Every structure is written in structure tokens, then in C-alpha cells.
């Protein structure tokens, strides 16, 4: 029901969102999340269709949503440990040398699906009954939006996240000043949802 009362249409919070007040957690990348400096909240769009009429075609909402990519920037540590976390994840997904690389990746994330049947093939392209234990190749992530007092106010939860690209690192001895290396990583995911009331014991997720 649409609220028509002028008083009820006034916002209860007048503070603006700050681009620096956030935390980003990725279950599979503990070393990367510590050095995270930037992350985006991806946009979402829905396609359109048209209903034909004798006068003009009438636009109507489409049937499928399209989510933009999740991108993150992080500072690279001296030993490249956090860079190797994502690099190893991509190597496991692409297994350029042997199928064992993919199996090691899914085994490392098997705690996400501890009840998966051992008889289900984990070889890509040969899974007969759903994703099975391949879920070990995915991860969940949470973007926590903070208030001006660094208190969590909103969560954005990403489901079944996996990396698709990792930027290069450029070393240069002719740099006039020390600009510490950063890297960008792009993720795909199934869906993201907003969580509310994260300070209480019960958290609800808004889906509409």
C-alpha cells in the first residue's frame, strides 16, 4: 500500500553514505580481505519486452535480472601471499596442468558441502546430479556497510562467488616514489541480497 501521508514519507535517517565506511569479508580469501581498499556494490538491471498494439508497442518488464560484476581492489603484501590466494583459486578453476588441480580446489572447500555424495563425479562436464561437491570451488562474501561511528548498519551478501580475472603486477625500478602495488580482481556470483537488523540476534534478508 502506498504511503500518502506527508509525515510518513519523510526519511528517518538524514546521514549520507560514506565511500570509506565498509568492511568486505570473503570466506575463501582471508589474506585478501585484510588488504581490501575498494569494492563496488554491483548494479542490477532487468531486460524489457514489448506488447504489440495497433497504435504503438508498449514496453513491459523482462523476465531475467542481470547483475553486474563484483570488483575489488587490494594492496599486495610483500610476499604476494594474498595475490597467490586468488591466483591459486583461478588455477584450480581452470586446471591448466592436470585435473588434480581442480580436485585440490574442491577438496579445500569441501566444508561448504560436507554431506555431498562421494559417488558424484567432480570432473567438470561429467556431473550427473547437480553441482555436487563442485561447490568447493565457490565462496560466499559479505559487504558490511558501516555508520559514521564504524558500526555495522547493513549487510550485502553474495552467494556462490568465484573469480574470473586477476590483474597483473607492474614492477618498475624507475619509479620516482614508492607506489605500493595493488591488484584488481573481478568476481561473478549467483545473486546478492541485503540483510537488515544485523545488530540483533535475528537477521532478516530483504528480497522485495
C-alpha positions in Angstrom: 0.0 0.0 0.0 1.4 3.4 -1.0 2.0 5.8 1.9 0.4 9.2 1.1 0.9 10.9 4.5 3.5 13.7 4.1 4.9 13.0 7.6 5.3 9.3 6.9 7.1 9.9 3.7 10.0 11.8 5.4 13.2 9.8 5.9 14.2 8.8 9.4 17.9 8.9 8.7 19.5 12.0 7.1 23.1 10.9 7.1 24.8 10.3 3.7 26.6 7.1 2.8 30.4 7.4 3.1 32.5 5.6 0.5 35.2 4.8 3.1 32.9 3.2 5.8 32.9 -0.5 4.9 34.3 -4.0 5.5 34.5 -6.8 3.0 34.7 -10.4 4.0 35.3 -13.3 1.7 35.2 -16.8 3.3 37.8 -18.2 0.9 40.2 -15.3 0.9 41.2 -14.3 4.5 44.5 -12.7 3.5 42.9 -10.7 0.7 40.1 -9.2 2.7 42.5 -7.7 5.2 44.2 -5.6 2.5 41.0 -4.7 0.6 40.9 -1.0 -0.2 38.0 -0.7 -2.6 34.9 -2.8 -3.6 31.8 -2.0 -5.5 28.1 -2.7 -4.9 27.2 -4.1 -8.3 24.3 -2.7 -10.3 21.4 -4.7 -11.4 19.1 -4.5 -14.4 16.2 -6.2 -16.0 15.5 -6.6 -19.7 12.4 -5.4 -21.4 9.9 -6.8 -23.8 7.2 -5.2 -25.8 3.5 -5.8 -26.1 2.3 -5.2 -29.6 -0.8 -3.0 -30.1 -2.4 -1.4 -33.1 -1.0 2.1 -32.1 2.4 1.6 -30.5 4.3 -1.2 -28.8 4.0 -1.0 -25.0 7.2 -1.7 -23.0 6.9 -4.3 -20.3 9.4 -5.7 -17.7 11.6 -8.6 -18.8 11.8 -11.9 -17.1 15.5 -12.2 -16.1 17.8 -10.0 -14.0 21.4 -9.2 -14.9 23.8 -8.5 -12.2 27.0 -6.5 -12.8 30.4 -8.0 -11.9 31.8 -7.5 -8.4 35.2 -5.9 -8.5 37.7 -5.5 -5.6 41.0 -3.7 -5.3 43.5 -4.8 -2.6 47.1 -3.9 -1.6 49.5 -6.7 -2.4 51.6 -7.9 0.5 55.4 -8.2 0.2 55.4 -12.0 -0.2 52.5 -11.9 -2.6 50.6 -14.3 -0.3 47.2 -12.6 -0.9 47.9 -12.4 -4.6 48.6 -16.1 -4.6 45.3 -16.8 -2.9 43.3 -15.6 -5.9 45.8 -16.9 -8.4 45.6 -20.4 -6.9 41.8 -20.2 -6.9 41.8 -19.3 -10.7 44.4 -22.1 -11.3 42.1 -24.6 -9.6 39.1 -23.5 -11.6 41.0 -23.7 -14.9 43.3 -26.6 -14.0 45.8 -25.9 -16.8 48.1 -28.8 -16.0 46.0 -31.6 -14.5 42.6 -32.4 -13.2 44.2 -32.8 -9.8 44.4 -29.0 -9.5 40.6 -28.8 -9.7 40.2 -31.6 -7.2 42.5 -29.9 -4.8 40.4 -26.8 -5.0 37.1 -28.5 -4.4 38.6 -30.6 -1.6 39.9 -27.4 0.1 36.4 -26.0 0.1 34.6 -29.3 0.9 33.4 -27.9 4.3 30.8 -25.9 2.3 29.1 -29.2 1.3 30.1 -31.8 3.9 27.1 -34.0 3.1 27.7 -34.2 -0.7 27.7 -37.7 -2.0 31.2 -39.2 -2.6 29.9 -41.1 -5.6 29.1 -37.9 -7.6 31.8 -37.1 -10.1 33.6 -33.9 -9.6 35.2 -33.7 -13.0 33.9 -30.7 -14.9 31.3 -31.6 -17.5 30.7 -35.0 -16.0 28.5 -34.2 -13.0 25.3 -36.2 -13.3 23.2 -34.9 -10.4 23.7 -31.2 -9.9 26.8 -29.4 -8.8 27.7 -31.9 -6.0 31.0 -31.3 -4.3 32.0 -28.8 -7.0 30.6 -26.2 -4.6 34.0 -26.2 -3.0 35.1 -24.0 -5.9 32.8 -21.3 -4.9 32.7 -19.0 -1.8 30.3 -16.6 -0.1 31.2 -12.9 0.6 29.7 -10.1 2.7 29.9 -6.4 2.2 29.3 -4.7 5.6 28.3 -1.0 5.4 29.4 1.0 8.4 27.9 4.1 10.0 30.0 7.2 10.7 30.8 5.7 14.1 32.0 2.4 12.4 29.0 0.4 13.5 27.6 -2.1 11.0 24.2 -0.9 9.6 23.7 -3.0 6.5 25.0 -6.2 5.0 25.1 -7.2 1.3 25.5 -11.0 1.0 26.9 -12.5 -2.2 26.2 -16.2 -2.9 28.4 -18.7 -4.9 31.1 -16.2 -5.7 34.1 -17.1 -7.9 36.9 -15.0 -9.6 37.0 -14.5 -13.3 40.1 -12.3 -13.7 43.1 -11.0 -11.7 45.1 -8.0 -12.8 48.8 -8.0 -13.5 51.5 -6.6 -11.2 53.9 -4.0 -12.7 57.4 -3.7 -11.2 59.4 -0.6 -12.3 62.8 0.5 -10.9 62.4 4.0 -12.5 59.5 4.9 -10.2 60.3 8.3 -8.5 58.3 7.4 -5.4 57.2 4.2 -3.8 53.7 3.4 -5.0 52.9 0.1 -3.4 51.4 -2.5 -5.7 47.7 -3.0 -5.9 45.7 -5.6 -7.8 42.1 -5.8 -9.1 40.0 -8.9 -9.1 36.7 -9.5 -10.8 34.1 -11.9 -9.5 30.9 -13.5 -10.8 28.2 -14.7 -8.3 24.7 -16.2 -8.3 22.9 -13.4 -6.5 23.3 -10.8 -3.8 20.8 -9.8 -1.1 20.5 -7.1 1.5 20.5 -8.0 5.2 18.8 -5.8 7.9 18.8 -5.7 11.7 22.4 -7.1 11.8 22.9 -5.8 15.3 20.2 -8.1 16.6 20.3 -11.8 17.2 17.9 -12.4 14.3 18.8 -11.2 10.9 16.3 -10.8 8.1 17.1 -10.6 4.4 15.1 -8.3 2.1 14.2 -9.8 -1.2 11.4 -7.5 -2.3 
